[in-house]
Amino acid sequence: ESHNIRINLDDRDEKLSYRMRESQIKKYPYSIIVGDREIEDNLISYRRYGTNETITATPEEFITMITDEINNKK
């Protein structure tokens, strides 16, 4: 299902901390982490640009939050 959200996938064999630092340098609004634990629990972990706090949510909750944020900017 399309939600009109642009995503950049970084699946390189680099350490997670390196990839997270790079996403902050590139100023991506959100960095989403989907590892084995998240897949098993049907969750995602994400960080918002400029913070070090990692938040866990279901994919549906995250998509709802993002689409609401996009719609409120218009």
PDB file of N, CA, C and O in Angstrom:
ATOM      1  N   GLU A   1       0.853  -1.188   0.000  1.00  0.00           N
ATOM      2  CA  GLU A   1       0.000   0.000   0.000  1.00  0.00           C
ATOM      3  C   GLU A   1       0.888   1.237   0.000  1.00  0.00           C
ATOM      4  O   GLU A   1       1.845   1.327   0.769  1.00  0.00           O
ATOM      5  N   SER A   2       0.569   2.167  -0.849  1.00  0.00           N
ATOM      6  CA  SER A   2       1.374   3.376  -0.981  1.00  0.00           C
ATOM      7  C   SER A   2       0.871   4.469  -0.038  1.00  0.00           C
ATOM      8  O   SER A   2      -0.328   4.732   0.053  1.00  0.00           O
ATOM      9  N   HIS A   3       1.818   5.096   0.657  1.00  0.00           N
ATOM     10  CA  HIS A   3       1.483   6.206   1.549  1.00  0.00           C
ATOM     11  C   HIS A   3       2.193   7.480   1.125  1.00  0.00           C
ATOM     12  O   HIS A   3       2.191   8.479   1.845  1.00  0.00           O
ATOM     13  N   ASN A   4       2.811   7.430  -0.073  1.00  0.00           N
ATOM     14  CA  ASN A   4       3.496   8.597  -0.618  1.00  0.00           C
ATOM     15  C   ASN A   4       4.603   9.095   0.309  1.00  0.00           C
ATOM     16  O   ASN A   4       4.748  10.298   0.529  1.00  0.00           O
ATOM     17  N   ILE A   5       5.379   8.156   0.848  1.00  0.00           N
ATOM     18  CA  ILE A   5       6.495   8.461   1.738  1.00  0.00           C
ATOM     19  C   ILE A   5       7.775   7.970   1.070  1.00  0.00           C
ATOM     20  O   ILE A   5       7.852   6.819   0.641  1.00  0.00           O
ATOM     21  N   ARG A   6       8.771   8.836   0.981  1.00  0.00           N
ATOM     22  CA  ARG A   6      10.048   8.476   0.364  1.00  0.00           C
ATOM     23  C   ARG A   6      10.946   7.789   1.400  1.00  0.00           C
ATOM     24  O   ARG A   6      11.070   8.251   2.534  1.00  0.00           O
ATOM     25  N   ILE A   7      11.563   6.688   0.992  1.00  0.00           N
ATOM     26  CA  ILE A   7      12.409   5.897   1.885  1.00  0.00           C
ATOM     27  C   ILE A   7      13.751   5.638   1.215  1.00  0.00           C
ATOM     28  O   ILE A   7      13.809   5.328   0.025  1.00  0.00           O
ATOM     29  N   ASN A   8      14.828   5.765   1.982  1.00  0.00           N
ATOM     30  CA  ASN A   8      16.166   5.390   1.526  1.00  0.00           C
ATOM     31  C   ASN A   8      16.623   4.208   2.368  1.00  0.00           C
ATOM     32  O   ASN A   8      16.711   4.318   3.591  1.00  0.00           O
ATOM     33  N   LEU A   9      16.912   3.089   1.735  1.00  0.00           N
ATOM     34  CA  LEU A   9      17.338   1.876   2.428  1.00  0.00           C
ATOM     35  C   LEU A   9      18.854   1.816   2.473  1.00  0.00           C
ATOM     36  O   LEU A   9      19.520   1.937   1.445  1.00  0.00           O
ATOM     37  N   ASP A  10      19.399   1.628   3.676  1.00  0.00           N
ATOM     38  CA  ASP A  10      20.845   1.464   3.851  1.00  0.00           C
ATOM     39  C   ASP A  10      21.082   0.072   4.416  1.00  0.00           C
ATOM     40  O   ASP A  10      21.020  -0.134   5.628  1.00  0.00           O
ATOM     41  N   ASP A  11      21.351  -0.872   3.540  1.00  0.00           N
ATOM     42  CA  ASP A  11      21.554  -2.254   3.983  1.00  0.00           C
ATOM     43  C   ASP A  11      23.012  -2.695   3.828  1.00  0.00           C
ATOM     44  O   ASP A  11      23.304  -3.874   3.627  1.00  0.00           O
ATOM     45  N   ARG A  12      23.913  -1.724   3.926  1.00  0.00           N
ATOM     46  CA  ARG A  12      25.338  -2.038   3.840  1.00  0.00           C
ATOM     47  C   ARG A  12      25.783  -2.836   5.063  1.00  0.00           C
ATOM     48  O   ARG A  12      25.082  -2.883   6.074  1.00  0.00           O
ATOM     49  N   ASP A  13      26.940  -3.452   4.961  1.00  0.00           N
ATOM     50  CA  ASP A  13      27.488  -4.237   6.065  1.00  0.00           C
ATOM     51  C   ASP A  13      28.274  -3.379   7.051  1.00  0.00           C
ATOM     52  O   ASP A  13      29.203  -3.870   7.693  1.00  0.00           O
ATOM     53  N   GLU A  14      27.917  -2.117   7.174  1.00  0.00           N
ATOM     54  CA  GLU A  14      28.559  -1.220   8.136  1.00  0.00           C
ATOM     55  C   GLU A  14      27.913  -1.401   9.507  1.00  0.00           C
ATOM     56  O   GLU A  14      26.803  -1.923   9.616  1.00  0.00           O
ATOM     57  N   LYS A  15      28.618  -0.965  10.551  1.00  0.00           N
ATOM     58  CA  LYS A  15      28.054  -1.011  11.901  1.00  0.00           C
ATOM     59  C   LYS A  15      26.846  -0.081  11.973  1.00  0.00           C
ATOM     60  O   LYS A  15      26.784   0.939  11.285  1.00  0.00           O
ATOM     61  N   LEU A  16      25.897  -0.454  12.814  1.00  0.00           N
ATOM     62  CA  LEU A  16      24.680   0.347  12.960  1.00  0.00           C
ATOM     63  C   LEU A  16      25.014   1.768  13.402  1.00  0.00           C
ATOM     64  O   LEU A  16      24.428   2.724  12.895  1.00  0.00           O
ATOM     65  N   SER A  17      25.946   1.919  14.341  1.00  0.00           N
ATOM     66  CA  SER A  17      26.288   3.255  14.836  1.00  0.00           C
ATOM     67  C   SER A  17      26.825   4.141  13.712  1.00  0.00           C
ATOM     68  O   SER A  17      26.554   5.342  13.684  1.00  0.00           O
ATOM     69  N   TYR A  18      27.580   3.559  12.793  1.00  0.00           N
ATOM     70  CA  TYR A  18      28.096   4.318  11.649  1.00  0.00           C
ATOM     71  C   TYR A  18      26.951   4.765  10.747  1.00  0.00           C
ATOM     72  O   TYR A  18      26.910   5.913  10.306  1.00  0.00           O
ATOM     73  N   ARG A  19      26.032   3.858  10.479  1.00  0.00           N
ATOM     74  CA  ARG A  19      24.906   4.198   9.605  1.00  0.00           C
ATOM     75  C   ARG A  19      23.991   5.224  10.261  1.00  0.00           C
ATOM     76  O   ARG A  19      23.459   6.100   9.578  1.00  0.00           O
ATOM     77  N   MET A  20      23.798   5.131  11.577  1.00  0.00           N
ATOM     78  CA  MET A  20      22.961   6.113  12.271  1.00  0.00           C
ATOM     79  C   MET A  20      23.626   7.491  12.235  1.00  0.00           C
ATOM     80  O   MET A  20      22.954   8.497  12.007  1.00  0.00           O
ATOM     81  N   ARG A  21      24.938   7.539  12.458  1.00  0.00           N
ATOM     82  CA  ARG A  21      25.659   8.806  12.400  1.00  0.00           C
ATOM     83  C   ARG A  21      25.546   9.424  11.008  1.00  0.00           C
ATOM     84  O   ARG A  21      25.335  10.628  10.869  1.00  0.00           O
ATOM     85  N   GLU A  22      25.686   8.599   9.995  1.00  0.00           N
ATOM     86  CA  GLU A  22      25.582   9.087   8.622  1.00  0.00           C
ATOM     87  C   GLU A  22      24.183   9.634   8.320  1.00  0.00           C
ATOM     88  O   GLU A  22      24.051  10.634   7.614  1.00  0.00           O
ATOM     89  N   SER A  23      23.153   8.995   8.842  1.00  0.00           N
ATOM     90  CA  SER A  23      21.791   9.491   8.606  1.00  0.00           C
ATOM     91  C   SER A  23      21.575  10.837   9.297  1.00  0.00           C
ATOM     92  O   SER A  23      20.816  11.670   8.804  1.00  0.00           O
ATOM     93  N   GLN A  24      22.244  11.055  10.445  1.00  0.00           N
ATOM     94  CA  GLN A  24      22.160  12.356  11.114  1.00  0.00           C
ATOM     95  C   GLN A  24      22.888  13.425  10.298  1.00  0.00           C
ATOM     96  O   GLN A  24      22.413  14.554  10.176  1.00  0.00           O
ATOM     97  N   ILE A  25      24.043  13.059   9.742  1.00  0.00           N
ATOM     98  CA  ILE A  25      24.799  14.005   8.914  1.00  0.00           C
ATOM     99  C   ILE A  25      23.990  14.399   7.679  1.00  0.00           C
ATOM    100  O   ILE A  25      23.997  15.560   7.270  1.00  0.00           O
ATOM    101  N   LYS A  26      23.297  13.432   7.090  1.00  0.00           N
ATOM    102  CA  LYS A  26      22.477  13.703   5.903  1.00  0.00           C
ATOM    103  C   LYS A  26      21.142  14.357   6.253  1.00  0.00           C
ATOM    104  O   LYS A  26      20.373  14.724   5.365  1.00  0.00           O
ATOM    105  N   LYS A  27      20.871  14.502   7.553  1.00  0.00           N
ATOM    106  CA  LYS A  27      19.676  15.174   8.072  1.00  0.00           C
ATOM    107  C   LYS A  27      18.378  14.505   7.643  1.00  0.00           C
ATOM    108  O   LYS A  27      17.397  15.176   7.324  1.00  0.00           O
ATOM    109  N   TYR A  28      18.385  13.169   7.637  1.00  0.00           N
ATOM    110  CA  TYR A  28      17.141  12.451   7.376  1.00  0.00           C
ATOM    111  C   TYR A  28      16.202  12.696   8.554  1.00  0.00           C
ATOM    112  O   TYR A  28      16.634  12.595   9.703  1.00  0.00           O
ATOM    113  N   PRO A  29      14.934  13.013   8.307  1.00  0.00           N
ATOM    114  CA  PRO A  29      14.007  13.303   9.405  1.00  0.00           C
ATOM    115  C   PRO A  29      13.845  12.132  10.378  1.00  0.00           C
ATOM    116  O   PRO A  29      13.737  12.335  11.587  1.00  0.00           O
ATOM    117  N   TYR A  30      13.829  10.913   9.847  1.00  0.00           N
ATOM    118  CA  TYR A  30      13.682   9.717  10.677  1.00  0.00           C
ATOM    119  C   TYR A  30      14.654   8.652  10.209  1.00  0.00           C
ATOM    120  O   TYR A  30      14.909   8.500   9.014  1.00  0.00           O
ATOM    121  N   SER A  31      15.191   7.919  11.168  1.00  0.00           N
ATOM    122  CA  SER A  31      16.000   6.735  10.876  1.00  0.00           C
ATOM    123  C   SER A  31      15.265   5.551  11.477  1.00  0.00           C
ATOM    124  O   SER A  31      15.010   5.514  12.681  1.00  0.00           O
ATOM    125  N   ILE A  32      14.931   4.593  10.642  1.00  0.00           N
ATOM    126  CA  ILE A  32      14.161   3.430  11.080  1.00  0.00           C
ATOM    127  C   ILE A  32      15.081   2.225  11.136  1.00  0.00           C
ATOM    128  O   ILE A  32      15.859   1.976  10.215  1.00  0.00           O
ATOM    129  N   ILE A  33      14.983   1.479  12.232  1.00  0.00           N
ATOM    130  CA  ILE A  33      15.796   0.283  12.428  1.00  0.00           C
ATOM    131  C   ILE A  33      14.875  -0.924  12.413  1.00  0.00           C
ATOM    132  O   ILE A  33      13.915  -1.002  13.179  1.00  0.00           O
ATOM    133  N   VAL A  34      15.181  -1.863  11.528  1.00  0.00           N
ATOM    134  CA  VAL A  34      14.418  -3.109  11.463  1.00  0.00           C
ATOM    135  C   VAL A  34      15.428  -4.246  11.466  1.00  0.00           C
ATOM    136  O   VAL A  34      16.022  -4.577  10.440  1.00  0.00           O
ATOM    137  N   GLY A  35      15.609  -4.833  12.634  1.00  0.00           N
ATOM    138  CA  GLY A  35      16.532  -5.956  12.777  1.00  0.00           C
ATOM    139  C   GLY A  35      15.773  -7.229  13.081  1.00  0.00           C
ATOM    140  O   GLY A  35      14.545  -7.269  13.003  1.00  0.00           O
ATOM    141  N   ASP A  36      16.510  -8.266  13.427  1.00  0.00           N
ATOM    142  CA  ASP A  36      15.890  -9.563  13.720  1.00  0.00           C
ATOM    143  C   ASP A  36      14.867  -9.462  14.848  1.00  0.00           C
ATOM    144  O   ASP A  36      13.780 -10.033  14.754  1.00  0.00           O
ATOM    145  N   ARG A  37      15.210  -8.736  15.916  1.00  0.00           N
ATOM    146  CA  ARG A  37      14.297  -8.605  17.057  1.00  0.00           C
ATOM    147  C   ARG A  37      13.015  -7.882  16.658  1.00  0.00           C
ATOM    148  O   ARG A  37      11.920  -8.277  17.059  1.00  0.00           O
ATOM    149  N   GLU A  38      13.158  -6.823  15.865  1.00  0.00           N
ATOM    150  CA  GLU A  38      11.977  -6.072  15.429  1.00  0.00           C
ATOM    151  C   GLU A  38      11.086  -6.920  14.527  1.00  0.00           C
ATOM    152  O   GLU A  38       9.861  -6.882  14.642  1.00  0.00           O
ATOM    153  N   ILE A  39      11.698  -7.680  13.637  1.00  0.00           N
ATOM    154  CA  ILE A  39      10.914  -8.543  12.749  1.00  0.00           C
ATOM    155  C   ILE A  39      10.154  -9.581  13.559  1.00  0.00           C
ATOM    156  O   ILE A  39       8.978  -9.841  13.304  1.00  0.00           O
ATOM    157  N   GLU A  40      10.834 -10.175  14.539  1.00  0.00           N
ATOM    158  CA  GLU A  40      10.197 -11.196  15.379  1.00  0.00           C
ATOM    159  C   GLU A  40       9.008 -10.632  16.146  1.00  0.00           C
ATOM    160  O   GLU A  40       7.992 -11.308  16.310  1.00  0.00           O
ATOM    161  N   ASP A  41       9.137  -9.388  16.618  1.00  0.00           N
ATOM    162  CA  ASP A  41       8.078  -8.765  17.421  1.00  0.00           C
ATOM    163  C   ASP A  41       7.114  -7.913  16.592  1.00  0.00           C
ATOM    164  O   ASP A  41       6.199  -7.308  17.150  1.00  0.00           O
ATOM    165  N   ASN A  42       7.303  -7.855  15.262  1.00  0.00           N
ATOM    166  CA  ASN A  42       6.495  -7.027  14.362  1.00  0.00           C
ATOM    167  C   ASN A  42       6.490  -5.561  14.810  1.00  0.00           C
ATOM    168  O   ASN A  42       5.439  -4.929  14.910  1.00  0.00           O
ATOM    169  N   LEU A  43       7.692  -5.040  15.078  1.00  0.00           N
ATOM    170  CA  LEU A  43       7.867  -3.661  15.508  1.00  0.00           C
ATOM    171  C   LEU A  43       8.953  -3.005  14.665  1.00  0.00           C
ATOM    172  O   LEU A  43       9.683  -3.676  13.936  1.00  0.00           O
ATOM    173  N   ILE A  44       9.047  -1.691  14.776  1.00  0.00           N
ATOM    174  CA  ILE A  44      10.189  -0.969  14.238  1.00  0.00           C
ATOM    175  C   ILE A  44      10.722  -0.081  15.354  1.00  0.00           C
ATOM    176  O   ILE A  44       9.981   0.298  16.260  1.00  0.00           O
ATOM    177  N   SER A  45      11.989   0.243  15.289  1.00  0.00           N
ATOM    178  CA  SER A  45      12.587   1.230  16.179  1.00  0.00           C
ATOM    179  C   SER A  45      12.982   2.404  15.305  1.00  0.00           C
ATOM    180  O   SER A  45      13.448   2.215  14.181  1.00  0.00           O
ATOM    181  N   TYR A  46      12.800   3.615  15.813  1.00  0.00           N
ATOM    182  CA  TYR A  46      13.148   4.779  15.003  1.00  0.00           C
ATOM    183  C   TYR A  46      13.701   5.895  15.864  1.00  0.00           C
ATOM    184  O   TYR A  46      13.452   5.971  17.067  1.00  0.00           O
ATOM    185  N   ARG A  47      14.459   6.759  15.209  1.00  0.00           N
ATOM    186  CA  ARG A  47      14.992   7.967  15.828  1.00  0.00           C
ATOM    187  C   ARG A  47      14.623   9.153  14.957  1.00  0.00           C
ATOM    188  O   ARG A  47      14.670   9.086  13.728  1.00  0.00           O
ATOM    189  N   ARG A  48      14.265  10.213  15.601  1.00  0.00           N
ATOM    190  CA  ARG A  48      13.970  11.458  14.893  1.00  0.00           C
ATOM    191  C   ARG A  48      15.265  12.262  14.778  1.00  0.00           C
ATOM    192  O   ARG A  48      16.106  12.216  15.675  1.00  0.00           O
ATOM    193  N   TYR A  49      15.424  12.990  13.689  1.00  0.00           N
ATOM    194  CA  TYR A  49      16.631  13.789  13.477  1.00  0.00           C
ATOM    195  C   TYR A  49      16.872  14.714  14.667  1.00  0.00           C
ATOM    196  O   TYR A  49      15.948  15.367  15.151  1.00  0.00           O
ATOM    197  N   GLY A  50      18.110  14.766  15.131  1.00  0.00           N
ATOM    198  CA  GLY A  50      18.496  15.659  16.211  1.00  0.00           C
ATOM    199  C   GLY A  50      18.334  15.078  17.602  1.00  0.00           C
ATOM    200  O   GLY A  50      18.637  15.755  18.584  1.00  0.00           O
ATOM    201  N   THR A  51      17.862  13.837  17.715  1.00  0.00           N
ATOM    202  CA  THR A  51      17.714  13.210  19.029  1.00  0.00           C
ATOM    203  C   THR A  51      18.485  11.895  19.057  1.00  0.00           C
ATOM    204  O   THR A  51      18.812  11.325  18.016  1.00  0.00           O
ATOM    205  N   ASN A  52      18.766  11.431  20.260  1.00  0.00           N
ATOM    206  CA  ASN A  52      19.399  10.124  20.431  1.00  0.00           C
ATOM    207  C   ASN A  52      18.423   9.116  21.017  1.00  0.00           C
ATOM    208  O   ASN A  52      18.797   7.977  21.298  1.00  0.00           O
ATOM    209  N   GLU A  53      17.179   9.526  21.201  1.00  0.00           N
ATOM    210  CA  GLU A  53      16.160   8.644  21.770  1.00  0.00           C
ATOM    211  C   GLU A  53      15.634   7.691  20.702  1.00  0.00           C
ATOM    212  O   GLU A  53      15.224   8.112  19.620  1.00  0.00           O
ATOM    213  N   THR A  54      15.655   6.405  21.024  1.00  0.00           N
ATOM    214  CA  THR A  54      15.107   5.393  20.121  1.00  0.00           C
ATOM    215  C   THR A  54      13.715   5.022  20.603  1.00  0.00           C
ATOM    216  O   THR A  54      13.529   4.668  21.767  1.00  0.00           O
ATOM    217  N   ILE A  55      12.741   5.103  19.712  1.00  0.00           N
ATOM    218  CA  ILE A  55      11.343   4.828  20.037  1.00  0.00           C
ATOM    219  C   ILE A  55      10.912   3.579  19.283  1.00  0.00           C
ATOM    220  O   ILE A  55      11.301   3.371  18.134  1.00  0.00           O
ATOM    221  N   THR A  56      10.110   2.756  19.934  1.00  0.00           N
ATOM    222  CA  THR A  56       9.607   1.528  19.324  1.00  0.00           C
ATOM    223  C   THR A  56       8.114   1.672  19.070  1.00  0.00           C
ATOM    224  O   THR A  56       7.375   2.174  19.917  1.00  0.00           O
ATOM    225  N   ALA A  57       7.676   1.227  17.891  1.00  0.00           N
ATOM    226  CA  ALA A  57       6.258   1.297  17.522  1.00  0.00           C
ATOM    227  C   ALA A  57       5.967   0.206  16.504  1.00  0.00           C
ATOM    228  O   ALA A  57       6.877  -0.395  15.934  1.00  0.00           O
ATOM    229  N   THR A  58       4.686  -0.036  16.290  1.00  0.00           N
ATOM    230  CA  THR A  58       4.320  -0.948  15.206  1.00  0.00           C
ATOM    231  C   THR A  58       4.481  -0.186  13.893  1.00  0.00           C
ATOM    232  O   THR A  58       4.433   1.045  13.890  1.00  0.00           O
ATOM    233  N   PRO A  59       4.667  -0.881  12.796  1.00  0.00           N
ATOM    234  CA  PRO A  59       4.753  -0.177  11.512  1.00  0.00           C
ATOM    235  C   PRO A  59       3.511   0.674  11.234  1.00  0.00           C
ATOM    236  O   PRO A  59       3.619   1.773  10.690  1.00  0.00           O
ATOM    237  N   GLU A  60       2.348   0.174  11.603  1.00  0.00           N
ATOM    238  CA  GLU A  60       1.106   0.915  11.376  1.00  0.00           C
ATOM    239  C   GLU A  60       1.082   2.211  12.182  1.00  0.00           C
ATOM    240  O   GLU A  60       0.673   3.250  11.666  1.00  0.00           O
ATOM    241  N   GLU A  61       1.522   2.159  13.453  1.00  0.00           N
ATOM    242  CA  GLU A  61       1.566   3.363  14.286  1.00  0.00           C
ATOM    243  C   GLU A  61       2.522   4.394  13.689  1.00  0.00           C
ATOM    244  O   GLU A  61       2.224   5.588  13.662  1.00  0.00           O
ATOM    245  N   PHE A  62       3.663   3.926  13.216  1.00  0.00           N
ATOM    246  CA  PHE A  62       4.647   4.834  12.633  1.00  0.00           C
ATOM    247  C   PHE A  62       4.103   5.491  11.367  1.00  0.00           C
ATOM    248  O   PHE A  62       4.239   6.701  11.189  1.00  0.00           O
ATOM    249  N   ILE A  63       3.495   4.709  10.497  1.00  0.00           N
ATOM    250  CA  ILE A  63       2.934   5.253   9.253  1.00  0.00           C
ATOM    251  C   ILE A  63       1.841   6.270   9.558  1.00  0.00           C
ATOM    252  O   ILE A  63       1.771   7.315   8.912  1.00  0.00           O
ATOM    253  N   THR A  64       0.989   5.974  10.533  1.00  0.00           N
ATOM    254  CA  THR A  64      -0.058   6.916  10.932  1.00  0.00           C
ATOM    255  C   THR A  64       0.553   8.213  11.439  1.00  0.00           C
ATOM    256  O   THR A  64       0.095   9.295  11.074  1.00  0.00           O
ATOM    257  N   MET A  65       1.584   8.118  12.277  1.00  0.00           N
ATOM    258  CA  MET A  65       2.244   9.301  12.818  1.00  0.00           C
ATOM    259  C   MET A  65       2.849  10.146  11.698  1.00  0.00           C
ATOM    260  O   MET A  65       2.689  11.366  11.678  1.00  0.00           O
ATOM    261  N   ILE A  66       3.542   9.493  10.770  1.00  0.00           N
ATOM    262  CA  ILE A  66       4.192  10.212   9.671  1.00  0.00           C
ATOM    263  C   ILE A  66       3.159  10.868   8.752  1.00  0.00           C
ATOM    264  O   ILE A  66       3.312  12.034   8.390  1.00  0.00           O
ATOM    265  N   THR A  67       2.120  10.140   8.376  1.00  0.00           N
ATOM    266  CA  THR A  67       1.111  10.719   7.479  1.00  0.00           C
ATOM    267  C   THR A  67       0.373  11.869   8.154  1.00  0.00           C
ATOM    268  O   THR A  67       0.048  12.858   7.497  1.00  0.00           O
ATOM    269  N   ASP A  68       0.101  11.757   9.460  1.00  0.00           N
ATOM    270  CA  ASP A  68      -0.516  12.873  10.184  1.00  0.00           C
ATOM    271  C   ASP A  68       0.404  14.089  10.187  1.00  0.00           C
ATOM    272  O   ASP A  68      -0.046  15.218   9.991  1.00  0.00           O
ATOM    273  N   GLU A  69       1.692  13.852  10.410  1.00  0.00           N
ATOM    274  CA  GLU A  69       2.664  14.945  10.419  1.00  0.00           C
ATOM    275  C   GLU A  69       2.731  15.623   9.048  1.00  0.00           C
ATOM    276  O   GLU A  69       2.774  16.850   8.960  1.00  0.00           O
ATOM    277  N   ILE A  70       2.739  14.829   7.991  1.00  0.00           N
ATOM    278  CA  ILE A  70       2.781  15.376   6.629  1.00  0.00           C
ATOM    279  C   ILE A  70       1.513  16.172   6.332  1.00  0.00           C
ATOM    280  O   ILE A  70       1.586  17.275   5.791  1.00  0.00           O
ATOM    281  N   ASN A  71       0.357  15.622   6.682  1.00  0.00           N
ATOM    282  CA  ASN A  71      -0.918  16.295   6.412  1.00  0.00           C
ATOM    283  C   ASN A  71      -1.068  17.586   7.200  1.00  0.00           C
ATOM    284  O   ASN A  71      -1.693  18.530   6.716  1.00  0.00           O
ATOM    285  N   ASN A  72      -0.506  17.651   8.412  1.00  0.00           N
ATOM    286  CA  ASN A  72      -0.609  18.858   9.227  1.00  0.00           C
ATOM    287  C   ASN A  72       0.321  19.966   8.745  1.00  0.00           C
ATOM    288  O   ASN A  72       0.118  21.130   9.090  1.00  0.00           O
ATOM    289  N   LYS A  73       1.340  19.624   7.951  1.00  0.00           N
ATOM    290  CA  LYS A  73       2.244  20.640   7.401  1.00  0.00           C
ATOM    291  C   LYS A  73       1.622  21.375   6.231  1.00  0.00           C
ATOM    292  O   LYS A  73       2.019  22.498   5.918  1.00  0.00           O
ATOM    293  N   LYS A  74       0.647  20.750   5.580  1.00  0.00           N
ATOM    294  CA  LYS A  74       0.038  21.343   4.380  1.00  0.00           C
ATOM    295  C   LYS A  74      -0.920  22.440   4.721  1.00  0.00           C
ATOM    296  O   LYS A  74      -1.514  23.040   3.825  1.00  0.00           O
TER     297      LYS A  74
END
